[in-house]
């Protein structure tokens, strides 16, 4: 990355911008901007990205447009100790791509066995039903990391990307904590 003052870096990261490579040059973009511009993935394959987009969009509508796959891909490419993925917080053994590949593979194998299609090819109702069964560990023949844990990780990724920005918080229609005056005394 081009040398940058710390203050400028913190300001940009605070706004959700991350360093993406576009045409051989690193530029600061939000995950949604990277998605809109079709920035190539560094770690995820195109097929993995399609499945991850479909899963996260099922979990939280708007996740795809918010750039969830670009966020995850970016975080998979950074050193594990610098990653913002829930996988790090949940003490998943690095490299984190292993749990994502295992989970996405299990999703597609199970979708194929149950419906004869990849997950992203299923209609919305079938995707929702599938994700609900995965969440409850009720998919027969599941072969991969535990379905409820994959649900947990991917749900957090979607929430982080959709609501982890100023726009995302504003979309909830709730006040910012910074604008709420602290109590003058604590009451029981």
WOVENHU-V682264 format. One record per run of one state. SS is the DSSP state (~ for helix, > for strand, _ for the rest). FROM is the first residue (numbers start at 1). TO is the last residue. If there is no record, write none. Layout:
ss:from:to
SS:FROM:TO
SS:FROM:TO
//
This chain:
ss:from:to
_:1:5
~:6:14
_:15:16
>:17:22
_:23:24
>:25:30
~:31:37
_:38:45
~:46:59
_:60:62
~:63:66
_:67:67
~:68:77
_:78:79
~:80:82
_:83:85
~:86:89
_:90:96
~:97:115
_:116:118
~:119:121
_:122:123
~:124:135
_:136:146
~:147:163
_:164:165
~:166:172
_:173:176
~:177:179
_:180:188
//
